[in-house]
Amino acid sequence: MKKELQKVYSPKDFEDRIYKFWCDKNYFAPDSDSKKETYTIVIPPPNITGQLHMGHALDNTLQDILIRYKRMQGFATLWVPGTDHASIATEAKIVEAMKAEGLTKDDLGRDGFLERAWAWKEQYGGRIIEQLKKLGSSCDWSRKRFTLDEGCSKAVKEVFVKLYEKGLIYRGERIVNWCPHCMTSISDAEVEYEEQSGHFWHIRYPLSDKSGYLELATTRPETLLGDTAVAVNPNDERYKTLVGKTLILPLVNREIPIVADDYVDIDFGTGAVKITPAHDPNDFEVGLRHNLPIINVLTDDAKMNENAGKYEGMDRYEARKSVVEDLKKEGFLVKVEDHTHNVGTCYRCKTTIEPKVSKQWFVKMEPLAKPAIEAVKKEETVFEPKRFEKVYFHWLENIRDWCISRQLWWGHRIPAYYCADCGEITVAKDTPSACCHCHGTNLKQDEDTLDTWFSSALWPFSTLGWPDDTEDLKRFYPTSTLVTGYDIIPFWVMRMMFSALEQTGEVPFNTVLIHGLVRDEQGRKMSKSLGNGIDPLEVIDNFGADALRFMLANGNSAGNDLRYSDEKVTAARNFANKLWNATRFILMNLSDEVTSIELPDKLNIEDKWVITKLNRLVKEVTEHLDNFDLGIASAKIYDFIWNYMCDWYIELTKSRISEGGESAVRAQKVLVYVMANALKLLHPFMPFITEEIWQALPNDCESIMISKWPEYKPELSFDKEEKDFELIVEAIKGIRNARAEKNIPPSKKGVAYIITEFNEVFKQGIPFFEKLASCSSVEIGTELQADNALQVVTSGAKILIPMGDLIDKDKELSRLNKEKATCEKDVAMLSGKLSNQNFVSKAPEDIVEKEREKLAKAEEKLSKINEAIAKLQNA
């Protein structure tokens, strides 16, 4: 057993070594004891294109805290790791790399492209896994999964076929969100809305009988080329006589009908709306109701097609300008109004999406959404914090059918086969040898792949072996807790819920712990465009993984965003350093008699005080972790270790230890007991330093991560002694503060007269007053007096400290007057600066505010100096 720590806390020297030790010992695998209660987390699989960012660091730190906590509590814990194939993002990366070589997808063909994609995955796909290890993630790496691996692919085919056979997957023409840059459809959840400045163009549509015209407004005049009707509300008195008549479509000269539909808002604009079924989801529905033709005027890359007439080949925005110019020339344009509106963009590339009618594969959502809503309402799955249920319900209660086909090659290819002989579709898990309708053999598989989220939706059970009835599935499913950000509730959480309920009949997890985003110091979202991203690996390199983890946990409140700053990480590293130095003190003073973690039979009042506080901490931290209040738990551990253990208890034991003997050994045993249990509580948050220290201390287990979590013990709550000793602590603090206000150095000792009714209590504290409050001697009584004394009043005593020997009055007055003169100069300079209107009006606001803060502090300091001078003169 090692009995020392190196002089300086240097996490680089041991973090990698300790992680290897854990892996070599196979500690991350679940206990094989089938009688143990299980606790399972599946990792939100990072994309294989990804590099570790602060969001990953937060998400995985929180997961690791929970899994380490439950492992120490004796659960058979399983944290399933893995990565996502990320079809759009990965294909875009590979296409970009090929472009640099002058190659296209078509040059390689599908098989050649996929060969290249798998090679790319092998080269780069494991990078983020190695980065997660640097963070200390205790996943069972032997169970690492990939959404395109054989088992997950088997699950995907199983689900597709089952849903198709139930009529819940279908192929049809529907309006979809189309990304002209990624050249594929995307789901509603993948559309991000951003506010953009635009215009309302007011246009006249002439009646075909030449009796007048209808005025309407549009934000997209280029799409009028695909208009097939104008709609009005059936209850709008202004237009009742016009319903059934026809209009002449400007620029195109095509006759289109006026239809009545409840979709139209009477009070919005003119109450007349152009209907373009091919390019607007609402218009598409109106078109279905009125059997309107669908005229698509855009190509897949958002250029005008052959239906756009003379505008064919133009980019959509170029065409918009030309159409507006022509409307103006021909007298159709009435006016243009500025307008700000929400525009849908692709979540991947930020390109403005195009609603487009396309033949795609869809999942029928209504039958699947209902059970998923009910499961959360019945609290089969609980959101922490509960308020995020609203987001979940909003999406599921307003959901449209899910477009699951993507015009990509990298991903799960849709298991549908088209028969060239009879035109029918065969859907099968395995490649069919013949058409299931006509038995012809001329079959061709669908070219499209499935939405990435289709396979991710199966992650909680596909990773455990489903559809096979594996031992892992029987033992670890349903999983226990899902940890994820609020931003992917619609992408992922709700899809896992309805998929699991449909396929397994059970919810996929009991609890969803939602966390926020990690923002920069100013509260801004981290992004490439702002250049404010922080690389967690650099932070780990500079401060250590424990410091980063503790900063992320300590600043975390479930569901809320947190701000990153180097200052916070530095504070966390300082905390680790304090813990390190405290341990070195314990080890340097440890006698050979202390070989285990156990309390002595006899305890002093200060021992009982710290043990009671530790015992209460065990109870509170356990409760907070059970309630997912990880930030509160870490703050309480920090407070105990820094304040009670390091700043107080260790200082309280120093004189006992230096005196030697039986009392010293008892103090050492308490120190080891308190430190060992504090380390256990801290371990889920700061695993590396706690393991390194654990190995140096007398211990009861070969690794702290498999040691037993501390339990609250009523017999270790010494409430009376704790209360009594708090009187001593309060008195020592009071004396220290009073001396500091008078600038009396610790080296100047003075007599303390303690006037109190708690004589016996304060007698036990005499050594501590002498050691920690610079008292040369202590007298305790009920009627003591002293002249020219510094007076300290606490809840248990009045303390008098004669000033005669402590302060040279003339020397102190001279020092204070010099300090006063310097402070007066500062006040005058800052006041002059802030009274200068030229400075106040022209300097940046934050600079002016800083100067105001400086002035306020200088004035406050001057006031205190004047007060100290007055007190000294009157003494």
C-alpha positions, 0 to 999 in steps of 0.5 A: 500500500502506497503511503505518500502522494507527490508534493504537487497536485498534477493530474497529468501524472496519474489520470491516464494511469488510473483509467487504465487501472479501472479498465484492466480490472474490468470495473466498468462491467456490471456485476454478474450477480443476478440477484443484484438490482440493476441500474442502466443508462444508454449513452446518447450516441455521439455522431461519428463525425463529432469531436468532444464539445462542452455539451458532450462533456456535461452530458457524459459527466452527469451520466458518469456521476449517476452510474458511479453513485449507483455502482457504489450503492451496490447496483449491477450498473451498466452504461452502454456506450456507442456512436451514431452513423449520422447519415446527413452529417457523415455523408456531407463530410465524405462528399466534401473530402471527395470534392477536394479530390475532384470526385462525386458520388456518381463517379464512385457509384453506391458500392464504391461510396459506401466502401469509402464511408466505412473506411472513413468511419474506421479512421475517424469514428472512434475518435470521440470514444477515446475523448470520452475516456479522457473525461473518465466515463465509466462505460462498459466498452465491451458492449460498445454499439454502432447504429449501423452495426449488425445487431442494430441493423437487424432491429431496424429491419424488424421494426420497419417490416412490423410497422409496414405490415401493421399499416403504420409505415406507408409510401405516398406523395406528401409535402415534406421539408426539403433541404436544397443543400443536403439534397434530402428530405428532413423531418419536422423536428430537424427544421429550425426556425429563425427570424428573418427580414422579408417582404409582403408583396401585394399582387392583383389576380384579375377575374377571368370575366374581367369584372375586377380582381382579387388582391392578396399578399405573399412572402414568396412571389416566385411560387405563384408560378405553381398556384392552382387556386385562390382560397377564401373563407366560406363565411367571408361576406366579401367573397361569397359571390366570387366562390366558384369563379376563376382568376387569371394567374399573373405572368402565367395566364393560366385560369385558376379557381376561387375555392372556399376553405375554412383554413383561410383566416378572414381577419388576416390580410385581405382574406384571400390566399394564393394556393400552391399545393406543391410548395406549402404544407397548408396549401397541400392540404387545401389542394387535397380537399379541393382536388387541385392539381400540384405543380412543382416549379423547383428543382431539388437544388432550389432552381426554377424548373421547366414549369417556371417558363422563362425563369427556368434555371434561375436560383429561387432568390434570383427568380424572386427578383425577376418575378417581382420586376415583371409583376411591376412592369405588367401592373400586377404589383400593388405595393410592398411591405416590410415583414419579419417572419419565422423561416424554416432552416435545415438544422445541419447546414442552416439552408432555408428549407423548401416545402416540396411534394415528394414520394416518400416513406412515412410513419403514421404517427397518431396511433403511436403518439397516443400511448407515448403521451399516456405513459408520461401522464401516468408517470411510467416515465418521469421528466426531471424537471417536470416542466419539460413534459410540456415540450414533449406533449406539445410535439406529440399532440401536434405531430404530423406523420414522420417522413423517414426516407432520405435521399442519401446512401450512407445509412440503413437502406429501406428494405422495400423492393420494387417489382419491374414485372407487376409494379408491386412492392415487397417489404422484407427483412432479408433480400427476397429472391422473388416478388411476393405478389407475382413471384417475378424475380426482376426486383430492385431495392429502394434507393433511399435510406432511413432517417438517422433518428429511426435507428436512434429511436430503437437505441435503448433496446436494440443495444441490449440485443432486441429483437432477440430475447438476450440475457442483457435485454431481460436483465437491463431493460427497461433502462433506468435513466436517460440523461439528455439536453432539452434541445433533443426532446422532439428529435430523440426522446419522444421517438424512443418512447413511442418506438419502445412502447410499440415494440417492447410494450414497455417504456424505455426508461423510468426517468428522463434527466434534462440538462441545459446548454453550456454557454460562454461567460457572457451567456451566448450559445457556443458556436463556430461563427462566434468563435467562442467554443471551448475545447474540453480536451484543452481544459482537461490538459490545462486543469485536469478532468476532475476540475472540468467535471466538478465545474460542470456538475457544481454549476448545474441545475437540472434543465437550466443552462450554465455558463463556462468560465476558466475562473470556475474551472480554476476554482475547481482545480484549487479545490482539488489542490486543497484536498491533495494538500490536506491528504498529504498532511494526514499521510505525513502524520500517520502512525503505523497504528492507523491501518484501516477506516474505523473510528476510535472508541473514545472521541473528543468534542471536536471529533464528534462535531466533524463526524456529526457534520459528515454523517449529515452530509452523507444523508443530504448528498444521498437524498440530493443524488436520488432526486437528481439535484447533482449541483446541490450535492456537489456544492454541499460536498465542496463546503464540507471538505473545504470549510469543515474538514480542511479549514477547521478539523485538520487545524483543530487536530494539529496540536493533538498530533504534534503532542503525540500519544493516544490522543494523537492516534485517535485524531489520526483515525478520525482524520482517515475516517472523515477523509475516506468517507468524504472521498467516497461522496466526492468520487462520482464527481471527481473520480481520478483524484479520489482514486489516487488519494484512496490508494495512498490512504489506509482503505478497505477496498482495492478501488474507491469506485467499487467501495461501499457508498457511505450510509447515514448512521443515527448513532454517529449524530452527536447533536449536543456536542455539535451544538456545543462546539459550534459555540467555540467555532463561532467565538474563534471566528469572532475573535479572528474577525475583530483582530483583522479589522484592527490589523492585529497580526496573528503573531501578537498574542493577547489574553481573552476573557470569555464571559459565558454561562457555558463554562464547561463547553468553553473550557474544552475549547481553550487549546483551540483559542490559543492555537487558532485565535492567537490567545496567549491565555484564556479566562472563563467566567460569568463576571469578568472585566477588562479595560480598553478591550476589544469586545466580541459578542457571539450567541454563547459568550461575550469576549473581551481582549485588552488592547494594550499589548496588541496595538501601538496606538500612535503607529496604527494611527499613522498607518491609517492616516497614510492609507486614508490619504491614498484612498482620498486621492483615488476618490478624487481622481475617480470622481473627477473622471465620472463628472467629466461628461465627455468621458461618460458620453463617449466611453463604452458603457461597460468601462463607465460602469467599471469606473463607477464600481471602483468609486463606490469601493473606494468610498466604502474603504475611506468610510471604514478607515475614518471609522477605524481612526475615530474608534482608535482616537476614542480608545 
